[in-house]
Amino acid sequence: MTALNEELVVDVESGSDPSTDHSVAPEASSWRNIWKRFKRNRLALVGLFIIAALVLIAVFAPLLVRLESTIGGIARLDPEIGTSPARLQPSADHWFGTDKTGRDLFARTVYGTRISLLVGFSAVLLATTVGTVFGALAGYFGKWADTLIMRFTDVALALPYIVLAIALVVVFGRSLVTIVLVLASLGWMSTARIFRSSIIQQKNQEYVEAARSIGCSSWRIITRHLVPNAIQPVIVYATLAIGTAILSEAALSFLGVGALEPTPSWGLMINHGRSALRSDPHLLFFPAAFLALTIVAFTAVGDGLRDALDPKLKR
């Protein structure tokens, strides 16, 4: 009897059905096969390449700015301080030109990549963590926990997103930390609803019943069995949400309630460039192009992950 229970524990720990010994742990769910399905989506691969390039730009931003200053024969380029004549057109000295205060636009755009990725990843990571916890509690326990959490998310999601974000930033003060916390506090509800639905679909599966039958605690069932099997929709949504968070930060900065001057934020640069669109279109074009490219890249990768994580979706 003891040996039988030990064998059952092994089967449950592996997320398999104890009644079979080879049909569970399907090969289609392995990361290798997920990568194979992901590679079939060429647009997703392009998006992944763009994201990797943006990450490298963010990491090596000082080196890129130093390279520009060396080629242009400029002693020092600072993304926050004007060191050149105002509103220069793109040239060999200033690859993206300069803004109205003489700040190098290439340096500001490159350093803006750091800010956008930092805000996007941080806000989504925090929102996903909180949303996963509340979604698991609502989906697994149900009853009053589900009612309380879901009714709160219904009320919060009914409020205008951008208006509520502006109000919170104004109340707590303008800073990048505040923007991350505001975006996370407004983004976890959608993650909670998605994860709750996924947990409900999984909690009555045979491997969960087997875990209950051998006396596994609710905490162990949720963390060791339900979360690994129900997390796939959240991964897809989080990838898409990074692009949304980056766009939201740019929108708040554009509206004057986001990053403070002289922070090199894409939203701030777009706001400054819109007034000189006819005379100096480069002030608007470069930060807007980087922003659009980033959003499209994350959207493409999210679409590719959706297809790769769900084998039922065939192109």
Secondary structure, 3 states (H helix, E strand, C coil): CHHHHHHHHHHHHCCCCCCCCCCCCCHHHCHHHHHHHHHCCHHHHHHHHHHHHHHHHHHCHHHHHHHHHHHHCCCCCCCCCCCCCCCCCCCCCCCCCECCCCCEHHHHHHHHHHHHHHHHHHHHHHHHHHHHHHHHHHHHHCHHHHHHHHHHHHHHHHCCHHHHHHHHHHHHCCCHHHHHHHHHHHHHHHHHHHHHHHHHHHCCCHHHHHHHHCCCCHHHHHHHHHHHHHCHHHHHHHHHHHHHHHHHHHHHHHCCCCCCCCCCCHHHHHHHHHCCCCCCCHHHHHHHHHHHHHHHHHHHHHHHHHHHHCCCCCC
